Amino acid sequence: MNQENTRRKLLAIITGFFSIAIGIIYLTLTTILDARGPMLPPPPEAFGLVAVVFS
C-alpha cells in the first residue's frame, strides 16, 4: 500500500506540474499577442469589388 500511495503522489505532482506549465504558456502567449497592438479591420480594398443588383 505504501508503494501505491507513493505512485499516486508522484502522479499528482506530475499532473500539477503540467497544469501549471500549460497555464504559464497560455498567459505568456496571450501577453505577447496582446502587446502587438489593437486589431484593426482590413482596408476596404481587401474585400474586392462587390455589386448587388436587385430588379
PDB file of N, CA, C and O in Angstrom, chain B, residues numbered from 101:
ATOM      1  N   MET B 101       0.829  -1.194   0.000  1.00  0.00           N
ATOM      2  CA  MET B 101       0.000   0.000   0.000  1.00  0.00           C
ATOM      3  C   MET B 101       0.871   1.253   0.000  1.00  0.00           C
ATOM      4  O   MET B 101       0.488   2.269  -0.581  1.00  0.00           O
ATOM      5  N   ASN B 102       2.008   1.196   0.628  1.00  0.00           N
ATOM      6  CA  ASN B 102       2.886   2.359   0.683  1.00  0.00           C
ATOM      7  C   ASN B 102       3.405   2.717  -0.700  1.00  0.00           C
ATOM      8  O   ASN B 102       3.494   3.896  -1.041  1.00  0.00           O
ATOM      9  N   GLN B 103       3.752   1.704  -1.506  1.00  0.00           N
ATOM     10  CA  GLN B 103       4.247   1.961  -2.861  1.00  0.00           C
ATOM     11  C   GLN B 103       3.136   2.552  -3.725  1.00  0.00           C
ATOM     12  O   GLN B 103       3.395   3.410  -4.570  1.00  0.00           O
ATOM     13  N   GLU B 104       1.915   2.104  -3.520  1.00  0.00           N
ATOM     14  CA  GLU B 104       0.785   2.639  -4.289  1.00  0.00           C
ATOM     15  C   GLU B 104       0.555   4.110  -3.959  1.00  0.00           C
ATOM     16  O   GLU B 104       0.288   4.910  -4.856  1.00  0.00           O
ATOM     17  N   ASN B 105       0.655   4.475  -2.683  1.00  0.00           N
ATOM     18  CA  ASN B 105       0.491   5.875  -2.300  1.00  0.00           C
ATOM     19  C   ASN B 105       1.605   6.737  -2.876  1.00  0.00           C
ATOM     20  O   ASN B 105       1.359   7.874  -3.279  1.00  0.00           O
ATOM     21  N   THR B 106       2.816   6.218  -2.920  1.00  0.00           N
ATOM     22  CA  THR B 106       3.935   6.955  -3.490  1.00  0.00           C
ATOM     23  C   THR B 106       3.709   7.203  -4.976  1.00  0.00           C
ATOM     24  O   THR B 106       3.982   8.298  -5.469  1.00  0.00           O
ATOM     25  N   ARG B 107       3.214   6.202  -5.690  1.00  0.00           N
ATOM     26  CA  ARG B 107       2.930   6.366  -7.123  1.00  0.00           C
ATOM     27  C   ARG B 107       1.819   7.386  -7.341  1.00  0.00           C
ATOM     28  O   ARG B 107       1.888   8.177  -8.282  1.00  0.00           O
ATOM     29  N   ARG B 108       0.809   7.383  -6.498  1.00  0.00           N
ATOM     30  CA  ARG B 108      -0.287   8.343  -6.632  1.00  0.00           C
ATOM     31  C   ARG B 108       0.203   9.767  -6.375  1.00  0.00           C
ATOM     32  O   ARG B 108      -0.190  10.701  -7.074  1.00  0.00           O
ATOM     33  N   LYS B 109       1.061   9.925  -5.369  1.00  0.00           N
ATOM     34  CA  LYS B 109       1.607  11.254  -5.079  1.00  0.00           C
ATOM     35  C   LYS B 109       2.463  11.753  -6.234  1.00  0.00           C
ATOM     36  O   LYS B 109       2.388  12.923  -6.607  1.00  0.00           O
ATOM     37  N   LEU B 110       3.271  10.871  -6.796  1.00  0.00           N
ATOM     38  CA  LEU B 110       4.116  11.240  -7.926  1.00  0.00           C
ATOM     39  C   LEU B 110       3.258  11.627  -9.129  1.00  0.00           C
ATOM     40  O   LEU B 110       3.561  12.606  -9.812  1.00  0.00           O
ATOM     41  N   LEU B 111       2.210  10.884  -9.392  1.00  0.00           N
ATOM     42  CA  LEU B 111       1.305  11.203 -10.493  1.00  0.00           C
ATOM     43  C   LEU B 111       0.623  12.555 -10.265  1.00  0.00           C
ATOM     44  O   LEU B 111       0.466  13.337 -11.203  1.00  0.00           O
ATOM     45  N   ALA B 112       0.224  12.828  -9.038  1.00  0.00           N
ATOM     46  CA  ALA B 112      -0.414  14.108  -8.725  1.00  0.00           C
ATOM     47  C   ALA B 112       0.564  15.263  -8.924  1.00  0.00           C
ATOM     48  O   ALA B 112       0.175  16.320  -9.420  1.00  0.00           O
ATOM     49  N   ILE B 113       1.813  15.077  -8.548  1.00  0.00           N
ATOM     50  CA  ILE B 113       2.822  16.134  -8.711  1.00  0.00           C
ATOM     51  C   ILE B 113       3.088  16.380 -10.190  1.00  0.00           C
ATOM     52  O   ILE B 113       3.174  17.530 -10.619  1.00  0.00           O
ATOM     53  N   ILE B 114       3.218  15.312 -10.973  1.00  0.00           N
ATOM     54  CA  ILE B 114       3.466  15.469 -12.409  1.00  0.00           C
ATOM     55  C   ILE B 114       2.279  16.140 -13.092  1.00  0.00           C
ATOM     56  O   ILE B 114       2.464  17.016 -13.937  1.00  0.00           O
ATOM     57  N   THR B 115       1.074  15.739 -12.736  1.00  0.00           N
ATOM     58  CA  THR B 115      -0.118  16.341 -13.321  1.00  0.00           C
ATOM     59  C   THR B 115      -0.221  17.824 -12.952  1.00  0.00           C
ATOM     60  O   THR B 115      -0.561  18.653 -13.795  1.00  0.00           O
ATOM     61  N   GLY B 116       0.072  18.148 -11.709  1.00  0.00           N
ATOM     62  CA  GLY B 116       0.058  19.541 -11.287  1.00  0.00           C
ATOM     63  C   GLY B 116       1.097  20.365 -12.007  1.00  0.00           C
ATOM     64  O   GLY B 116       0.839  21.514 -12.367  1.00  0.00           O
ATOM     65  N   PHE B 117       2.279  19.794 -12.226  1.00  0.00           N
ATOM     66  CA  PHE B 117       3.328  20.498 -12.947  1.00  0.00           C
ATOM     67  C   PHE B 117       2.891  20.819 -14.368  1.00  0.00           C
ATOM     68  O   PHE B 117       3.072  21.944 -14.835  1.00  0.00           O
ATOM     69  N   PHE B 118       2.306  19.825 -15.069  1.00  0.00           N
ATOM     70  CA  PHE B 118       1.842  20.063 -16.431  1.00  0.00           C
ATOM     71  C   PHE B 118       0.721  21.101 -16.463  1.00  0.00           C
ATOM     72  O   PHE B 118       0.664  21.924 -17.377  1.00  0.00           O
ATOM     73  N   SER B 119      -0.150  21.069 -15.490  1.00  0.00           N
ATOM     74  CA  SER B 119      -1.237  22.039 -15.437  1.00  0.00           C
ATOM     75  C   SER B 119      -0.700  23.459 -15.260  1.00  0.00           C
ATOM     76  O   SER B 119      -1.148  24.384 -15.938  1.00  0.00           O
ATOM     77  N   ILE B 120       0.232  23.626 -14.374  1.00  0.00           N
ATOM     78  CA  ILE B 120       0.825  24.945 -14.148  1.00  0.00           C
ATOM     79  C   ILE B 120       1.614  25.391 -15.374  1.00  0.00           C
ATOM     80  O   ILE B 120       1.576  26.566 -15.738  1.00  0.00           O
ATOM     81  N   ALA B 121       2.330  24.466 -16.016  1.00  0.00           N
ATOM     82  CA  ALA B 121       3.107  24.805 -17.210  1.00  0.00           C
ATOM     83  C   ALA B 121       2.199  25.266 -18.346  1.00  0.00           C
ATOM     84  O   ALA B 121       2.510  26.237 -19.036  1.00  0.00           O
ATOM     85  N   ILE B 122       1.080  24.575 -18.542  1.00  0.00           N
ATOM     86  CA  ILE B 122       0.133  24.979 -19.586  1.00  0.00           C
ATOM     87  C   ILE B 122      -0.433  26.361 -19.283  1.00  0.00           C
ATOM     88  O   ILE B 122      -0.576  27.179 -20.191  1.00  0.00           O
ATOM     89  N   GLY B 123      -0.755  26.632 -18.027  1.00  0.00           N
ATOM     90  CA  GLY B 123      -1.262  27.950 -17.650  1.00  0.00           C
ATOM     91  C   GLY B 123      -0.255  29.049 -17.904  1.00  0.00           C
ATOM     92  O   GLY B 123      -0.620  30.118 -18.392  1.00  0.00           O
ATOM     93  N   ILE B 124       1.011  28.809 -17.581  1.00  0.00           N
ATOM     94  CA  ILE B 124       2.054  29.823 -17.792  1.00  0.00           C
ATOM     95  C   ILE B 124       2.274  30.052 -19.284  1.00  0.00           C
ATOM     96  O   ILE B 124       2.439  31.192 -19.718  1.00  0.00           O
ATOM     97  N   ILE B 125       2.279  28.978 -20.071  1.00  0.00           N
ATOM     98  CA  ILE B 125       2.437  29.131 -21.524  1.00  0.00           C
ATOM     99  C   ILE B 125       1.276  29.919 -22.107  1.00  0.00           C
ATOM    100  O   ILE B 125       1.477  30.781 -22.962  1.00  0.00           O
ATOM    101  N   TYR B 126       0.070  29.632 -21.654  1.00  0.00           N
ATOM    102  CA  TYR B 126      -1.113  30.359 -22.146  1.00  0.00           C
ATOM    103  C   TYR B 126      -1.020  31.848 -21.809  1.00  0.00           C
ATOM    104  O   TYR B 126      -1.262  32.697 -22.667  1.00  0.00           O
ATOM    105  N   LEU B 127      -0.674  32.160 -20.574  1.00  0.00           N
ATOM    106  CA  LEU B 127      -0.564  33.565 -20.182  1.00  0.00           C
ATOM    107  C   LEU B 127       0.544  34.274 -20.945  1.00  0.00           C
ATOM    108  O   LEU B 127       0.391  35.440 -21.309  1.00  0.00           O
ATOM    109  N   THR B 128       1.647  33.597 -21.192  1.00  0.00           N
ATOM    110  CA  THR B 128       2.742  34.195 -21.952  1.00  0.00           C
ATOM    111  C   THR B 128       2.310  34.485 -23.389  1.00  0.00           C
ATOM    112  O   THR B 128       2.572  35.568 -23.914  1.00  0.00           O
ATOM    113  N   LEU B 129       1.651  33.520 -24.019  1.00  0.00           N
ATOM    114  CA  LEU B 129       1.203  33.735 -25.394  1.00  0.00           C
ATOM    115  C   LEU B 129       0.182  34.861 -25.497  1.00  0.00           C
ATOM    116  O   LEU B 129       0.264  35.683 -26.410  1.00  0.00           O
ATOM    117  N   THR B 130      -0.764  34.912 -24.589  1.00  0.00           N
ATOM    118  CA  THR B 130      -1.761  35.984 -24.651  1.00  0.00           C
ATOM    119  C   THR B 130      -1.126  37.342 -24.394  1.00  0.00           C
ATOM    120  O   THR B 130      -1.541  38.335 -24.992  1.00  0.00           O
ATOM    121  N   THR B 131      -0.132  37.406 -23.522  1.00  0.00           N
ATOM    122  CA  THR B 131       0.560  38.673 -23.274  1.00  0.00           C
ATOM    123  C   THR B 131       1.327  39.118 -24.515  1.00  0.00           C
ATOM    124  O   THR B 131       1.285  40.293 -24.881  1.00  0.00           O
ATOM    125  N   ILE B 132       2.022  38.198 -25.159  1.00  0.00           N
ATOM    126  CA  ILE B 132       2.785  38.545 -26.366  1.00  0.00           C
ATOM    127  C   ILE B 132       1.853  38.977 -27.486  1.00  0.00           C
ATOM    128  O   ILE B 132       2.101  39.984 -28.149  1.00  0.00           O
ATOM    129  N   LEU B 133       0.782  38.223 -27.701  1.00  0.00           N
ATOM    130  CA  LEU B 133      -0.142  38.568 -28.776  1.00  0.00           C
ATOM    131  C   LEU B 133      -0.889  39.866 -28.490  1.00  0.00           C
ATOM    132  O   LEU B 133      -1.201  40.610 -29.419  1.00  0.00           O
ATOM    133  N   ASP B 134      -1.178  40.146 -27.240  1.00  0.00           N
ATOM    134  CA  ASP B 134      -1.888  41.369 -26.881  1.00  0.00           C
ATOM    135  C   ASP B 134      -0.979  42.586 -26.979  1.00  0.00           C
ATOM    136  O   ASP B 134      -1.467  43.695 -27.199  1.00  0.00           O
ATOM    137  N   ALA B 135       0.318  42.411 -26.824  1.00  0.00           N
ATOM    138  CA  ALA B 135       1.258  43.532 -26.859  1.00  0.00           C
ATOM    139  C   ALA B 135       1.484  44.044 -28.282  1.00  0.00           C
ATOM    140  O   ALA B 135       2.095  45.097 -28.468  1.00  0.00           O
ATOM    141  N   ARG B 136       1.005  43.324 -29.270  1.00  0.00           N
ATOM    142  CA  ARG B 136       1.211  43.748 -30.656  1.00  0.00           C
ATOM    143  C   ARG B 136       0.354  44.946 -31.024  1.00  0.00           C
ATOM    144  O   ARG B 136       0.601  45.573 -32.054  1.00  0.00           O
ATOM    145  N   GLY B 137      -0.616  45.277 -30.241  1.00  0.00           N
ATOM    146  CA  GLY B 137      -1.472  46.427 -30.524  1.00  0.00           C
ATOM    147  C   GLY B 137      -2.891  45.980 -30.829  1.00  0.00           C
ATOM    148  O   GLY B 137      -3.193  44.788 -30.877  1.00  0.00           O
ATOM    149  N   PRO B 138      -3.747  46.960 -31.031  1.00  0.00           N
ATOM    150  CA  PRO B 138      -5.150  46.625 -31.286  1.00  0.00           C
ATOM    151  C   PRO B 138      -5.312  45.984 -32.667  1.00  0.00           C
ATOM    152  O   PRO B 138      -4.550  46.255 -33.595  1.00  0.00           O
ATOM    153  N   MET B 139      -6.310  45.140 -32.767  1.00  0.00           N
ATOM    154  CA  MET B 139      -6.609  44.526 -34.056  1.00  0.00           C
ATOM    155  C   MET B 139      -7.433  45.513 -34.871  1.00  0.00           C
ATOM    156  O   MET B 139      -8.462  46.009 -34.413  1.00  0.00           O
ATOM    157  N   LEU B 140      -6.972  45.786 -36.071  1.00  0.00           N
ATOM    158  CA  LEU B 140      -7.669  46.709 -36.954  1.00  0.00           C
ATOM    159  C   LEU B 140      -8.366  45.920 -38.065  1.00  0.00           C
ATOM    160  O   LEU B 140      -7.855  44.894 -38.514  1.00  0.00           O
ATOM    161  N   PRO B 141      -9.519  46.393 -38.501  1.00  0.00           N
ATOM    162  CA  PRO B 141     -10.178  45.692 -39.603  1.00  0.00           C
ATOM    163  C   PRO B 141      -9.376  45.885 -40.891  1.00  0.00           C
ATOM    164  O   PRO B 141      -8.629  46.856 -41.008  1.00  0.00           O
ATOM    165  N   PRO B 142      -9.516  44.992 -41.841  1.00  0.00           N
ATOM    166  CA  PRO B 142      -8.780  45.145 -43.095  1.00  0.00           C
ATOM    167  C   PRO B 142      -9.291  46.349 -43.872  1.00  0.00           C
ATOM    168  O   PRO B 142     -10.441  46.753 -43.702  1.00  0.00           O
ATOM    169  N   PRO B 143      -8.456  46.920 -44.715  1.00  0.00           N
ATOM    170  CA  PRO B 143      -8.918  48.064 -45.517  1.00  0.00           C
ATOM    171  C   PRO B 143      -9.995  47.617 -46.506  1.00  0.00           C
ATOM    172  O   PRO B 143     -10.079  46.435 -46.840  1.00  0.00           O
ATOM    173  N   PRO B 144     -10.806  48.545 -46.967  1.00  0.00           N
ATOM    174  CA  PRO B 144     -11.893  48.177 -47.896  1.00  0.00           C
ATOM    175  C   PRO B 144     -11.389  47.515 -49.176  1.00  0.00           C
ATOM    176  O   PRO B 144     -12.104  46.718 -49.784  1.00  0.00           O
ATOM    177  N   GLU B 145     -10.162  47.839 -49.591  1.00  0.00           N
ATOM    178  CA  GLU B 145      -9.632  47.256 -50.821  1.00  0.00           C
ATOM    179  C   GLU B 145      -9.461  45.737 -50.687  1.00  0.00           C
ATOM    180  O   GLU B 145      -9.476  45.022 -51.690  1.00  0.00           O
ATOM    181  N   ALA B 146      -9.304  45.255 -49.481  1.00  0.00           N
ATOM    182  CA  ALA B 146      -9.082  43.826 -49.265  1.00  0.00           C
ATOM    183  C   ALA B 146     -10.344  43.008 -49.555  1.00  0.00           C
ATOM    184  O   ALA B 146     -10.254  41.810 -49.819  1.00  0.00           O
ATOM    185  N   PHE B 147     -11.498  43.635 -49.507  1.00  0.00           N
ATOM    186  CA  PHE B 147     -12.739  42.916 -49.742  1.00  0.00           C
ATOM    187  C   PHE B 147     -13.049  42.736 -51.223  1.00  0.00           C
ATOM    188  O   PHE B 147     -13.841  41.865 -51.584  1.00  0.00           O
ATOM    189  N   GLY B 148     -12.443  43.538 -52.077  1.00  0.00           N
ATOM    190  CA  GLY B 148     -12.712  43.456 -53.511  1.00  0.00           C
ATOM    191  C   GLY B 148     -13.984  44.234 -53.850  1.00  0.00           C
ATOM    192  O   GLY B 148     -14.641  44.814 -52.987  1.00  0.00           O
ATOM    193  N   LEU B 149     -14.290  44.218 -55.104  1.00  0.00           N
ATOM    194  CA  LEU B 149     -15.469  44.947 -55.565  1.00  0.00           C
ATOM    195  C   LEU B 149     -16.657  43.999 -55.619  1.00  0.00           C
ATOM    196  O   LEU B 149     -16.625  42.989 -56.321  1.00  0.00           O
ATOM    197  N   VAL B 150     -17.711  44.332 -54.868  1.00  0.00           N
ATOM    198  CA  VAL B 150     -18.909  43.501 -54.830  1.00  0.00           C
ATOM    199  C   VAL B 150     -20.092  44.378 -55.172  1.00  0.00           C
ATOM    200  O   VAL B 150     -20.304  45.427 -54.564  1.00  0.00           O
ATOM    201  N   ALA B 151     -20.853  43.941 -56.144  1.00  0.00           N
ATOM    202  CA  ALA B 151     -22.041  44.709 -56.559  1.00  0.00           C
ATOM    203  C   ALA B 151     -23.250  43.784 -56.472  1.00  0.00           C
ATOM    204  O   ALA B 151     -23.216  42.646 -56.940  1.00  0.00           O
ATOM    205  N   VAL B 152     -24.308  44.292 -55.871  1.00  0.00           N
ATOM    206  CA  VAL B 152     -25.551  43.543 -55.769  1.00  0.00           C
ATOM    207  C   VAL B 152     -26.630  44.339 -56.476  1.00  0.00           C
ATOM    208  O   VAL B 152     -26.850  45.511 -56.170  1.00  0.00           O
ATOM    209  N   VAL B 153     -27.299  43.702 -57.419  1.00  0.00           N
ATOM    210  CA  VAL B 153     -28.332  44.375 -58.196  1.00  0.00           C
ATOM    211  C   VAL B 153     -29.651  43.664 -57.972  1.00  0.00           C
ATOM    212  O   VAL B 153     -29.763  42.456 -58.176  1.00  0.00           O
ATOM    213  N   PHE B 154     -30.652  44.429 -57.547  1.00  0.00           N
ATOM    214  CA  PHE B 154     -32.000  43.893 -57.385  1.00  0.00           C
ATOM    215  C   PHE B 154     -32.875  44.453 -58.483  1.00  0.00           C
ATOM    216  O   PHE B 154     -32.837  45.651 -58.765  1.00  0.00           O
ATOM    217  N   SER B 155     -33.643  43.613 -59.088  1.00  0.00           N
ATOM    218  CA  SER B 155     -34.544  44.119 -60.119  1.00  0.00           C
ATOM    219  C   SER B 155     -35.972  43.742 -59.839  1.00  0.00           C
ATOM    220  O   SER B 155     -36.866  44.089 -60.611  1.00  0.00           O
TER     221      SER B 155
END
